[in-house]
Amino acid sequence: MTGTIESRLKELGVALPSAAAPAANYVPFYISAQQLFISGQLPMIAGGPEYKGKVGAEIDVETAQKAAKACAINILAQAKAALGDLDRIEQCLKLGGFVNATPDFTDHPEVINGASNFLVDVLGDQGRHTRFAVGVSSLPRGVAVEIDALFAIA
């Protein structure tokens, strides 16, 4: 039977991809004391990195928000792999957002809103979270955004 969260994803027209394997020596998720930690997720679509480039140069804010949403979709794919049932998510506690940006770019929060808004759309009030959004000089595979997450789980 499909759970509430997966039904909401279907209503939004979002199919979760298979959870990506780690690209280096780390685990994609870790469960400890009713918390699920999700390692940083890139905007991987169909197995490859998308949205490559610097925000403020090759990539505009609207496109970067799409990259952030793709990261959030991959976060939920990892959560599904970890939990089996997304309805075990009680609350998204925190997102950490990294934006590959030009030195003069200052709209990092608006970029990470692409993930934040998506999680609230899917999880409702359980998707409201603390977060940070910072600019960095580069990210793995040259992508525009990377996001990690922390969830409270049942």
DSSP file (Angstrom, degrees, kcal/mol; ACC not computed):
  #  RESIDUE AA STRUCTURE BP1 BP2  ACC     N-H-->O    O-->H-N    N-H-->O    O-->H-N    TCO  KAPPA ALPHA  PHI   PSI    X-CA   Y-CA   Z-CA
    1    1 A M              0   0    0      0, 0.0     2,-0.3     0, 0.0     0, 0.0   0.000 360.0 360.0 360.0 138.7    0.0    0.0    0.0
    2    2 A T        -     0   0    0      1,-0.1    83,-0.0     4,-0.1     2,-0.0  -0.614 360.0-133.1 -80.0 134.1    1.3    3.5   -0.9
    3    3 A G     >  -     0   0    0     -2,-0.3     4,-2.2     1,-0.1     5,-0.2  -0.173  26.5 -96.7 -80.3 176.7    1.8    5.8    2.1
    4    4 A T  H  > S+     0   0    0      2,-0.2     4,-2.1     1,-0.2     5,-0.1   0.905 122.2  47.6 -60.5 -45.8    0.7    9.3    2.5
    5    5 A I  H  > S+     0   0    0      1,-0.2     4,-2.3     2,-0.2    -1,-0.2   0.919 113.0  47.9 -66.7 -43.1    4.0   10.8    1.5
    6    6 A E  H  > S+     0   0    0      1,-0.2     4,-2.1     2,-0.2    -1,-0.2   0.856 110.1  53.3 -67.3 -32.8    4.4    8.6   -1.6
    7    7 A S  H  X S+     0   0    0     -4,-2.2     4,-2.4     2,-0.2    -1,-0.2   0.906 108.4  50.3 -64.2 -41.2    0.8    9.5   -2.5
    8    8 A R  H  X S+     0   0    0     -4,-2.1     4,-1.9     2,-0.2    -2,-0.2   0.909 108.5  52.0 -64.4 -41.7    1.6   13.2   -2.3
    9    9 A L  H  <>S+     0   0    0     -4,-2.3     5,-2.8     1,-0.2     4,-0.4   0.924 109.8  49.8 -58.0 -44.3    4.7   12.7   -4.5
   10   10 A K  H ><5S+     0   0    0     -4,-2.1     3,-1.5     1,-0.2    -2,-0.2   0.916 107.7  53.2 -62.0 -43.2    2.5   11.0   -7.1
   11   11 A E  H 3<5S+     0   0    0     -4,-2.4    -1,-0.2     1,-0.3    -2,-0.2   0.860 109.7  49.4 -58.2 -35.8    0.0   13.9   -6.9
   12   12 A L  T 3<5S-     0   0    0     -4,-1.9    -1,-0.3    -5,-0.2    -2,-0.2   0.476 117.8-115.2 -82.8  -2.6    2.9   16.2   -7.6
   13   13 A G  T < 5 +     0   0    0     -3,-1.5     2,-0.5    -4,-0.4    -3,-0.2   0.783  68.6 140.7  75.3  27.6    4.0   14.1  -10.6
   14   14 A V      < -     0   0    0     -5,-2.8     2,-0.5    -6,-0.2    -1,-0.2  -0.915  33.2-168.7-110.7 121.9    7.3   13.1   -8.9
   15   15 A A        -     0   0    0     -2,-0.5    -9,-0.0    -3,-0.1    58,-0.0  -0.930  26.0-125.7-103.9 126.3    8.7    9.6   -9.2
   16   16 A L        -     0   0    0     -2,-0.5     3,-0.1    60,-0.1    58,-0.1  -0.512  22.7-136.8 -71.2 135.4   11.6    8.9   -6.9
   17   17 A P        -     0   0    0      0, 0.0     2,-0.2     0, 0.0    -1,-0.1  -0.277  37.4 -78.0 -76.8 173.3   14.8    7.6   -8.6
   18   18 A S        -     0   0    0      1,-0.1     2,-0.1    -2,-0.0    29,-0.1  -0.503  61.1 -95.0 -66.1 143.9   16.8    4.8   -7.2
   19   19 A A        -     0   0    0     58,-0.3     2,-0.1    -2,-0.2    -1,-0.1  -0.430  44.4-116.0 -64.3 132.7   19.0    6.0   -4.4
   20   20 A A        -     0   0    0     54,-0.2    -1,-0.1    -2,-0.1     3,-0.1  -0.419  23.9-119.7 -71.2 142.5   22.5    6.9   -5.7
   21   21 A A        -     0   0    0      1,-0.1    -1,-0.1    -2,-0.1     6,-0.1  -0.491  42.5 -87.4 -75.1 151.9   25.5    4.9   -4.5
   22   22 A P        -     0   0    0      0, 0.0    -1,-0.1     0, 0.0     5,-0.0  -0.288  27.4-147.5 -59.7 145.9   28.2    6.9   -2.7
   23   23 A A  S    S+     0   0    0     -3,-0.1     2,-0.2     2,-0.0    -2,-0.0   0.469  77.8   6.6 -92.9  -3.9   30.8    8.4   -4.9
   24   24 A A  S    S-     0   0    0      2,-0.2     2,-1.7     0, 0.0     0, 0.0  -0.720 111.9 -42.2-154.0-158.9   33.6    8.0   -2.3
   25   25 A N  S    S+     0   0    0     -2,-0.2     2,-0.3     2,-0.0    -2,-0.0  -0.543  98.7  86.1 -87.1  75.2   34.4    6.5    1.1
   26   26 A Y  S    S-     0   0    0     -2,-1.7    -2,-0.2    13,-0.0     3,-0.0  -0.951  75.4-105.9-156.3 169.4   31.2    7.4    3.0
   27   27 A V        -     0   0    0     -2,-0.3    12,-0.1     1,-0.1     3,-0.1  -0.806  20.5-133.7-102.6 148.6   27.7    6.0    3.6
   28   28 A P  S    S+     0   0    0      0, 0.0    11,-2.4     0, 0.0     2,-0.3   0.757  86.0   2.7 -73.7 -23.0   24.6    7.6    1.9
   29   29 A F  E     -A   38   0A   0      9,-0.2     2,-0.3    52,-0.0     9,-0.2  -0.981  59.6-160.8-155.7 162.2   22.6    7.6    5.1
   30   30 A Y  E     -A   37   0A   0      7,-1.9     7,-3.0    -2,-0.3     2,-0.5  -0.976   9.0-150.5-149.5 134.4   22.9    6.8    8.8
   31   31 A I  E     +A   36   0A   0     -2,-0.3     2,-0.3     5,-0.2     5,-0.2  -0.921  25.7 158.2-109.0 130.3   20.3    6.1   11.4
   32   32 A S  E >   -A   35   0A   0      3,-2.5     3,-1.0    -2,-0.5    -2,-0.1  -0.943  63.8 -16.2-152.2 128.2   20.9    6.9   15.1
   33   33 A A  T 3  S-     0   0    0     -2,-0.3     3,-0.1     1,-0.3   120,-0.1   0.881 127.8 -44.7  47.7  56.1   18.6    7.6   18.0
   34   34 A Q  T 3  S+     0   0    0      1,-0.2   119,-2.4   118,-0.1     2,-0.4   0.750 117.2 113.2  61.9  26.4   15.4    8.2   15.9
   35   35 A Q  E <   -AB  32 152A   0     -3,-1.0    -3,-2.5   117,-0.2     2,-0.5  -0.989  53.0-154.8-128.7 141.1   17.3   10.4   13.5
   36   36 A L  E     -AB  31 151A   0    115,-2.8   115,-2.5    -2,-0.4     2,-0.5  -0.964   9.3-162.0-114.6 117.7   18.1    9.8    9.8
   37   37 A F  E     -AB  30 150A   0     -7,-3.0    -7,-1.9    -2,-0.5     2,-0.5  -0.874   4.8-161.4 -99.1 126.5   21.2   11.6    8.5
   38   38 A I  E     -AB  29 149A   0    111,-2.9   111,-1.7    -2,-0.5    -9,-0.2  -0.945  17.3-128.0-110.8 124.4   21.3   11.9    4.7
   39   39 A S  E     -     0   0A   0    -11,-2.4   108,-0.1    -2,-0.5    39,-0.1  -0.188  50.2 -66.1 -61.7 161.2   24.7   12.6    3.1
   40   40 A G  E     -     0   0A   0    108,-0.1     2,-0.4   106,-0.1   108,-0.3  -0.223  55.0-151.4 -53.2 132.4   24.9   15.5    0.6
   41   41 A Q  E     - B   0 147A   0    106,-3.4   106,-1.9    -3,-0.1    30,-0.1  -0.901   2.4-150.2-112.7 137.5   22.9   14.9   -2.5
   42   42 A L        -     0   0    0     -2,-0.4     2,-2.4   104,-0.2   104,-0.2  -0.547  38.1 -93.4 -95.4 165.2   23.7   16.3   -6.0
   43   43 A P        +     0   0    0      0, 0.0     7,-2.2     0, 0.0     2,-0.5  -0.465  61.1 168.8 -78.5  71.3   21.2   17.1   -8.7
   44   44 A M  E     -E   49   0B   0     -2,-2.4     2,-0.4     5,-0.2   -24,-0.1  -0.747   9.8-179.2 -87.8 128.0   21.6   13.7  -10.3
   45   45 A I  E >   -E   48   0B   0      3,-2.8     3,-1.6    -2,-0.5    25,-0.0  -0.998  68.6  -6.2-130.9 129.2   19.0   12.9  -12.9
   46   46 A A  T 3  S-     0   0    0     -2,-0.4    -1,-0.1     1,-0.3    -2,-0.0   0.853 131.9 -54.0  54.7  37.4   18.9    9.7  -14.9
   47   47 A G  T 3  S+     0   0    0      1,-0.2    -1,-0.3   -29,-0.1    -3,-0.1   0.388 121.1  85.9  85.6  -3.9   22.1    8.6  -13.3
   48   48 A G  E <  S-E   45   0B   0     -3,-1.6    -3,-2.8    -5,-0.0     2,-0.2  -0.910  83.1 -94.4-131.0 158.8   24.2   11.6  -14.2
   49   49 A P  E     -E   44   0B   0      0, 0.0     2,-0.2     0, 0.0    -5,-0.2  -0.484  42.1-174.8 -71.9 137.1   24.9   15.1  -12.8
   50   50 A E        +     0   0    0     -7,-2.2    94,-0.3    -2,-0.2     0, 0.0  -0.707  55.2  44.9-119.2 173.3   22.7   17.9  -14.1
   51   51 A Y  S    S-     0   0    0     -2,-0.2    93,-2.2     1,-0.2     2,-0.3   0.950  71.5-179.4  56.3  57.0   22.7   21.7  -13.6
   52   52 A K  B     +F  143   0C   0     91,-0.2    91,-0.3    -3,-0.2     2,-0.2  -0.684  32.5  53.3 -88.7 141.0   26.5   22.1  -14.0
   53   53 A G  S    S-     0   0    0     89,-2.7     2,-0.4    -2,-0.3    47,-0.2  -0.646  85.4 -54.3 129.3 176.4   28.0   25.6  -13.6
   54   54 A K    >>> -     0   0    0     -2,-0.2     5,-2.2    45,-0.1     3,-1.6  -0.751  44.9-125.0 -94.3 133.5   28.2   28.5  -11.3
   55   55 A V  B 345S+gh  59 101D   0     45,-3.2    47,-2.2    -2,-0.4     5,-0.2  -0.614 102.2  33.7 -73.4 132.3   25.1   30.3  -10.1
   56   56 A G  T 345S+     0   0    0      3,-2.7    -1,-0.3    -2,-0.3     4,-0.1   0.288 127.4  40.9  99.4  -7.9   25.5   34.0  -11.0
   57   57 A A  T <45S+     0   0    0     -3,-1.6    -1,-0.2     2,-0.4    -2,-0.1   0.355 131.3   3.4-127.6 -90.3   27.3   33.1  -14.2
   58   58 A E  T  <5S+     0   0    0     -4,-0.5     2,-0.4     1,-0.1    -3,-0.2   0.737 128.2  53.3 -75.2 -22.4   26.1   30.1  -16.3
   59   59 A I  B   <S-g   55   0D   0     -5,-2.2    -3,-2.7    -8,-0.1    -2,-0.4  -0.946  71.5-150.2-122.3 131.8   23.1   29.4  -14.1
   60   60 A D     >  -     0   0    0     -2,-0.4     4,-2.4    -5,-0.2     5,-0.2  -0.421  35.0 -99.7 -91.1 172.9   20.4   31.8  -13.0
   61   61 A V  H  > S+     0   0    0      1,-0.2     4,-2.3     2,-0.2     5,-0.2   0.900 120.2  53.2 -61.3 -44.1   18.4   31.6   -9.7
   62   62 A E  H  > S+     0   0    0      1,-0.2     4,-1.3     2,-0.2    -1,-0.2   0.912 112.2  44.5 -60.5 -43.5   15.4   29.9  -11.2
   63   63 A T  H  > S+     0   0    0      1,-0.2     4,-1.8     2,-0.2    -1,-0.2   0.893 111.5  53.6 -67.5 -39.7   17.5   27.1  -12.8
   64   64 A A  H  X S+     0   0    0     -4,-2.4     4,-2.3     1,-0.2    -2,-0.2   0.851 103.7  56.6 -64.3 -33.9   19.5   26.7   -9.5
   65   65 A Q  H  X S+     0   0    0     -4,-2.3     4,-2.3     2,-0.2    -1,-0.2   0.877 105.0  52.0 -63.4 -36.9   16.2   26.3   -7.7
   66   66 A K  H  X S+     0   0    0     -4,-1.3     4,-2.2     2,-0.2    -2,-0.2   0.883 108.3  51.1 -65.0 -38.0   15.4   23.4  -10.0
   67   67 A A  H  X S+     0   0    0     -4,-1.8     4,-2.0     2,-0.2    -2,-0.2   0.914 109.3  50.3 -63.5 -42.3   18.8   21.9   -9.1
   68   68 A A  H  X S+     0   0    0     -4,-2.3     4,-2.1     1,-0.2    -2,-0.2   0.896 109.1  51.3 -63.5 -40.2   17.9   22.3   -5.4
   69   69 A K  H  X S+     0   0    0     -4,-2.3     4,-2.4     2,-0.2    -1,-0.2   0.912 107.5  53.1 -62.1 -41.9   14.6   20.6   -6.0
   70   70 A A  H  X S+     0   0    0     -4,-2.2     4,-2.1     1,-0.2    -2,-0.2   0.894 107.8  51.5 -60.5 -39.2   16.4   17.7   -7.7
   71   71 A C  H  X S+     0   0    0     -4,-2.0     4,-2.1     2,-0.2    -1,-0.2   0.919 109.1  50.4 -61.3 -43.1   18.7   17.4   -4.7
   72   72 A A  H  X S+     0   0    0     -4,-2.1     4,-2.2     2,-0.2    -2,-0.2   0.873 107.7  52.9 -64.7 -37.8   15.6   17.2   -2.4
   73   73 A I  H  X S+     0   0    0     -4,-2.4     4,-1.8     1,-0.2    -1,-0.2   0.920 110.5  47.9 -61.6 -42.8   14.1   14.5   -4.6
   74   74 A N  H  X S+     0   0    0     -4,-2.1     4,-2.1     2,-0.2    -2,-0.2   0.829 107.1  56.7 -68.8 -31.1   17.4   12.5   -4.2
   75   75 A I  H  X S+     0   0    0     -4,-2.1     4,-2.3     2,-0.2    -2,-0.2   0.937 108.4  46.9 -61.5 -46.4   17.3   13.1   -0.5
   76   76 A L  H  X S+     0   0    0     -4,-2.2     4,-2.5     1,-0.2    -2,-0.2   0.847 108.2  56.0 -66.0 -32.7   13.8   11.5   -0.3
   77   77 A A  H  X S+     0   0    0     -4,-1.8     4,-2.0     2,-0.2   -58,-0.3   0.911 109.5  46.3 -63.3 -41.2   15.1    8.6   -2.5
   78   78 A Q  H  X S+     0   0    0     -4,-2.1     4,-2.4     2,-0.2    -2,-0.2   0.901 111.0  52.4 -66.2 -40.1   17.8    8.0    0.1
   79   79 A A  H  X S+     0   0    0     -4,-2.3     4,-2.9     1,-0.2     5,-0.4   0.908 108.8  50.3 -61.8 -41.4   15.3    8.3    2.9
   80   80 A K  H  X S+     0   0    0     -4,-2.5     4,-2.5     1,-0.2    -1,-0.2   0.908 111.0  48.9 -62.1 -42.6   13.1    5.7    1.1
   81   81 A A  H  < S+     0   0    0     -4,-2.0    -2,-0.2     1,-0.2    -1,-0.2   0.880 116.7  43.1 -64.3 -37.7   16.2    3.4    0.8
   82   82 A A  H  < S+     0   0    0     -4,-2.4    -2,-0.2    -5,-0.1    -1,-0.2   0.891 128.6  24.4 -74.7 -40.7   17.0    3.8    4.5
   83   83 A L  H  < S-     0   0    0     -4,-2.9     2,-0.6    -5,-0.2    -3,-0.2   0.690  80.7-144.4-103.4 -22.6   13.5    3.5    5.9
   84   84 A G  S  < S+     0   0    0     -4,-2.5     2,-0.5    -5,-0.4    -4,-0.1  -0.101  88.2  55.9  80.1 -39.4   11.5    1.5    3.4
   85   85 A D    >   -     0   0    0     -2,-0.6     3,-1.9    -6,-0.2     4,-0.1  -0.968  68.4-157.3-131.0 113.3    8.5    3.7    4.3
   86   86 A L  G >  S+     0   0    0     -2,-0.5     3,-2.1     1,-0.3    -1,-0.1   0.719  88.5  76.6 -63.6 -20.3    8.6    7.5    3.9
   87   87 A D  G 3  S+     0   0    0      1,-0.3    -1,-0.3    -3,-0.1    67,-0.0   0.555  76.7  76.1 -70.0  -4.3    5.8    7.8    6.4
   88   88 A R  G <  S+     0   0    0     -3,-1.9    66,-2.5    65,-0.1     2,-0.5   0.629  71.3 104.2 -74.5 -13.4    8.3    7.0    9.1
   89   89 A I  E <   +C  153   0A   0     -3,-2.1    64,-0.2    64,-0.2     3,-0.1  -0.576  43.9 174.5 -70.6 121.8    9.5   10.6    8.7
   90   90 A E  E     -     0   0A   0     62,-3.0     2,-0.3    -2,-0.5    63,-0.2   0.777  65.2 -10.7 -93.8 -34.9    8.2   12.6   11.6
   91   91 A Q  E     -C  152   0A   0     61,-1.6    61,-2.9    36,-0.1     2,-0.7  -0.945  55.3-124.8-164.8 138.4   10.0   15.9   10.8
   92   92 A C  E     -C  151   0A   0     34,-3.2    59,-0.3    -2,-0.3     3,-0.1  -0.839  33.1-177.9 -81.5 118.8   12.6   17.3    8.5
   93   93 A L  E     -     0   0A   0     57,-2.5    37,-2.5    -2,-0.7     2,-0.3   0.855  54.8  -2.8 -89.3 -39.1   14.9   18.9   11.1
   94   94 A K  E     -Cd 150 130A   0     56,-1.7    56,-2.1    35,-0.2     2,-0.4  -0.990  46.8-160.9-159.1 142.3   17.6   20.5    9.0
   95   95 A L  E     -Cd 149 131A   0     35,-1.9    37,-1.5    -2,-0.3     2,-0.5  -0.969  11.1-155.9-118.2 142.8   18.9   21.1    5.5
   96   96 A G  E     -Cd 148 132A   0     52,-1.9    52,-1.9    -2,-0.4     2,-0.5  -0.977  16.5-164.8-116.3 117.2   22.4   22.2    4.7
   97   97 A G  E     -Cd 147 133A   0     35,-2.7    37,-2.6    -2,-0.5     2,-0.5  -0.891  10.2-171.6-113.2 128.1   22.6   23.9    1.3
   98   98 A F  E     -Cd 146 134A   0     48,-2.9    48,-2.0    -2,-0.5     2,-0.5  -0.961   6.6-164.0-115.4 129.5   25.8   24.6   -0.7
   99   99 A V  E     -Cd 145 135A   0     35,-2.7    37,-2.8    -2,-0.5     2,-1.1  -0.964  18.4-139.5-119.1 120.9   25.6   26.8   -3.8
  100  100 A N  E     + d   0 136A   0     44,-2.8   -45,-3.2    -2,-0.5     2,-0.3  -0.673  50.1 160.6 -75.6 100.2   28.4   26.8   -6.3
  101  101 A A  B     -h   55   0D   0     35,-1.8   -45,-0.2    -2,-1.1   -47,-0.0  -0.828  46.6 -99.5-131.4 160.1   28.4   30.5   -6.9
  102  102 A T    >   -     0   0    0    -47,-2.2     3,-1.6    -2,-0.3    -1,-0.0  -0.379  47.1-105.8 -68.5 157.0   30.3   33.5   -8.2
  103  103 A P  T 3  S+     0   0    0      0, 0.0    -1,-0.1     0, 0.0    32,-0.1   0.788 119.6  48.6 -59.3 -28.0   32.0   35.6   -5.5
  104  104 A D  T 3  S+     0   0    0    -48,-0.0     2,-0.3     2,-0.0   -48,-0.1   0.464  84.0 111.0 -93.0   0.0   29.5   38.4   -5.9
  105  105 A F    <   +     0   0    0     -3,-1.6     3,-0.1   -50,-0.2    30,-0.1  -0.570  32.8 166.6 -76.0 133.8   26.4   36.2   -5.8
  106  106 A T        +     0   0    0     -2,-0.3    -1,-0.1     1,-0.1   -50,-0.0   0.317  48.8  91.6-130.7   6.8   24.3   36.7   -2.6
  107  107 A D     >  +     0   0    0      1,-0.2     4,-1.5     2,-0.1     3,-0.4  -0.098  41.2 132.6 -98.1  37.1   21.0   35.0   -3.2
  108  108 A H  H  >  +     0   0    0      1,-0.2     4,-2.2     2,-0.2     5,-0.2   0.887  69.2  55.8 -55.0 -43.8   21.9   31.6   -1.7
  109  109 A P  H  > S+     0   0    0      0, 0.0     4,-1.4     0, 0.0    -1,-0.2   0.894 104.6  53.3 -58.7 -38.6   18.7   31.4    0.4
  110  110 A E  H  4 S+     0   0    0     -3,-0.4     4,-0.4     1,-0.2    -2,-0.2   0.877 108.5  50.8 -63.6 -36.8   16.5   31.8   -2.7
  111  111 A V  H >< S+     0   0    0     -4,-1.5     3,-1.9     1,-0.2     4,-0.3   0.957 109.8  47.9 -63.6 -50.8   18.4   29.0   -4.4
  112  112 A I  H >X S+     0   0    0     -4,-2.2     4,-2.3     1,-0.3     3,-1.3   0.699  93.1  78.8 -68.8 -18.2   17.9   26.6   -1.5
  113  113 A N  H 3X S+     0   0    0     -4,-1.4     4,-3.1     1,-0.3     5,-0.4   0.789  80.0  71.0 -56.6 -26.1   14.2   27.5   -1.4
  114  114 A G  H <> S+     0   0    0     -3,-1.9     4,-0.8    -4,-0.4    -1,-0.3   0.876 107.7  34.0 -58.1 -37.1   13.9   25.1   -4.3
  115  115 A A  H <> S+     0   0    0     -3,-1.3     4,-2.6    -4,-0.3    -2,-0.2   0.895 118.7  51.4 -81.6 -45.7   14.5   22.3   -1.9
  116  116 A S  H  X S+     0   0    0     -4,-2.3     4,-2.1     1,-0.2     5,-0.2   0.933 111.5  46.6 -59.4 -48.1   12.8   23.8    1.1
  117  117 A N  H  X S+     0   0    0     -4,-3.1     4,-2.4     1,-0.2    -1,-0.2   0.899 112.0  51.6 -62.5 -40.6    9.6   24.6   -0.8
  118  118 A F  H  X S+     0   0    0     -4,-0.8     4,-2.2    -5,-0.4    -1,-0.2   0.928 108.9  49.8 -62.6 -45.2    9.5   21.1   -2.4
  119  119 A L  H  X S+     0   0    0     -4,-2.6     4,-3.2     1,-0.2     5,-0.3   0.878 111.8  48.1 -64.6 -36.4    9.8   19.4    1.0
  120  120 A V  H  X S+     0   0    0     -4,-2.1     4,-2.1     7,-0.2    -1,-0.2   0.895 110.0  53.3 -68.6 -38.8    7.0   21.5    2.5
  121  121 A D  H  < S+     0   0    0     -4,-2.4    -2,-0.2    -5,-0.2    -1,-0.2   0.891 119.5  34.5 -59.3 -39.3    4.9   20.7   -0.6
  122  122 A V  H  < S+     0   0    0     -4,-2.2    -2,-0.2    -5,-0.1    -1,-0.2   0.913 131.2  28.1 -82.9 -45.7    5.5   17.0    0.0
  123  123 A L  H >< S-     0   0    0     -4,-3.2     3,-1.3     1,-0.3    -3,-0.2   0.526  87.7-152.3 -99.2  -7.6    5.6   16.7    3.8
  124  124 A G  G >< S-     0   0    0     -4,-2.1     3,-2.2    -5,-0.3    -1,-0.3  -0.451  75.3 -10.7  67.0-143.3    3.4   19.6    4.8
  125  125 A D  G >  S+     0   0    0      1,-0.3     3,-1.4     2,-0.2    -1,-0.3   0.767 133.1  67.8 -61.1 -24.5    4.3   21.0    8.3
  126  126 A Q  G <  S+     0   0    0     -3,-1.3   -34,-3.2     1,-0.2    -1,-0.3   0.655  94.5  59.8 -67.6 -13.9    6.6   18.0    8.7
  127  127 A G  G <  S+     0   0    0     -3,-2.2    -1,-0.2    -7,-0.2    -7,-0.2   0.544  77.0 108.0 -90.8  -8.2    8.7   19.5    6.0
  128  128 A R    <   +     0   0    0     -3,-1.4     2,-0.3    -4,-0.3   -36,-0.3  -0.527  50.5 160.7 -72.5 137.3    9.5   22.8    7.8
  129  129 A H        -     0   0    0     -2,-0.2   -35,-0.2   -38,-0.1     2,-0.2  -0.925  44.0-103.7-150.9 164.7   13.1   22.8    8.9
  130  130 A T  E     +d   94   0A   0    -37,-2.5   -35,-1.9    -2,-0.3     2,-0.3  -0.557  50.6 160.9 -83.6 163.6   16.1   24.7   10.0
  131  131 A R  E     -d   95   0A   0    -37,-0.2     2,-0.3    -2,-0.2   -35,-0.2  -0.994  34.3-135.8-168.8 169.3   18.8   25.2    7.4
  132  132 A F  E     -d   96   0A   0    -37,-1.5   -35,-2.7    -2,-0.3     2,-0.4  -0.969  10.5-163.8-132.1 155.7   21.8   27.0    6.2
  133  133 A A  E     +d   97   0A   0     -2,-0.3     2,-0.3   -37,-0.2   -35,-0.2  -0.942  20.0 168.2-139.6 113.0   22.5   28.2    2.6
  134  134 A V  E     -d   98   0A   0    -37,-2.6   -35,-2.7    -2,-0.4     2,-0.3  -0.902  31.1-121.6-128.9 155.2   26.1   29.1    1.8
  135  135 A G  E     -d   99   0A   0     -2,-0.3     2,-0.3   -37,-0.2   -35,-0.2  -0.751  28.8-174.9 -93.8 142.6   28.1   29.9   -1.3
  136  136 A V  E     -d  100   0A   0    -37,-2.8   -35,-1.8    -2,-0.3     3,-0.1  -0.898  33.9-121.3-132.9 162.8   31.2   27.9   -2.2
  137  137 A S  S    S-     0   0    0     -2,-0.3     2,-0.3     1,-0.2   -37,-0.1   0.704  90.1  -6.5 -80.5 -19.2   33.8   28.1   -4.9
  138  138 A S        -     0   0    0    -39,-0.1    -1,-0.2   -84,-0.0   -37,-0.1  -0.978  57.3-154.7-165.3 163.0   33.1   24.6   -6.4
  139  139 A L    >   -     0   0    0     -2,-0.3     3,-1.9     4,-0.2     4,-0.1  -0.935  44.7 -70.8-138.5 161.4   31.1   21.4   -5.8
  140  140 A P  G >  S+     0   0    0      0, 0.0     3,-1.7     0, 0.0    -1,-0.0  -0.196 117.6   7.1 -54.8 142.5   31.6   17.8   -6.9
  141  141 A R  G 3  S-     0   0    0      1,-0.3    -3,-0.0   -89,-0.0   -99,-0.0   0.560 122.0 -80.9  61.6  10.4   31.2   17.1  -10.6
  142  142 A G  G <  S+     0   0    0     -3,-1.9   -89,-2.7     1,-0.2    -1,-0.3   0.636  82.6 158.5  76.0  14.0   30.8   20.8  -11.2
  143  143 A V  B <   -F   52   0C   0     -3,-1.7   -91,-0.2   -91,-0.3    -1,-0.2  -0.225  46.8-129.4 -71.7 163.2   27.2   20.9  -10.1
  144  144 A A  S    S+     0   0    0    -93,-2.2   -44,-2.8   -94,-0.3     2,-0.3   0.744  83.8  26.2 -83.2 -25.7   25.5   24.1   -9.0
  145  145 A V  E     - C   0  99A   0    -94,-0.2     2,-0.3   -46,-0.2   -46,-0.2  -0.991  50.7-177.2-144.5 144.7   24.0   22.8   -5.7
  146  146 A E  E     - C   0  98A   0    -48,-2.0   -48,-2.9    -2,-0.3     2,-0.4  -0.987  14.1-176.1-137.9 137.8   24.5   20.1   -3.0
  147  147 A I  E     -BC  41  97A   0   -106,-1.9  -106,-3.4    -2,-0.3     2,-0.2  -0.997   8.8-168.6-137.8 136.7   22.2   19.6   -0.1
  148  148 A D  E     - C   0  96A   0    -52,-1.9   -52,-1.9    -2,-0.4     2,-0.3  -0.741  14.3-155.8-113.4 170.4   22.3   17.3    3.0
  149  149 A A  E     -BC  38  95A   0   -111,-1.7  -111,-2.9    -2,-0.2     2,-0.4  -0.978  16.3-155.7-148.5 156.6   19.4   16.6    5.4
  150  150 A L  E     -BC  37  94A   0    -56,-2.1   -57,-2.5    -2,-0.3   -56,-1.7  -0.996  20.4-174.3-133.0 127.8   18.5   15.5    8.9
  151  151 A F  E     -BC  36  92A   0   -115,-2.5  -115,-2.8    -2,-0.4     2,-0.4  -0.931  24.8-132.9-122.5 145.6   15.1   13.9    9.7
  152  152 A A  E     -BC  35  91A   0    -61,-2.9   -62,-3.0    -2,-0.3   -61,-1.6  -0.837  38.2-169.7 -86.7 134.3   13.4   12.8   12.9
  153  153 A I  E       C   0  89A   0   -119,-2.4   -64,-0.2    -2,-0.4   -65,-0.1  -0.893 360.0 360.0-130.7 157.8   12.0    9.4   12.3
  154  154 A A              0   0    0    -66,-2.5   -65,-0.1    -2,-0.3    -1,-0.1   0.396 360.0 360.0 -89.0 360.0    9.6    6.9   14.0
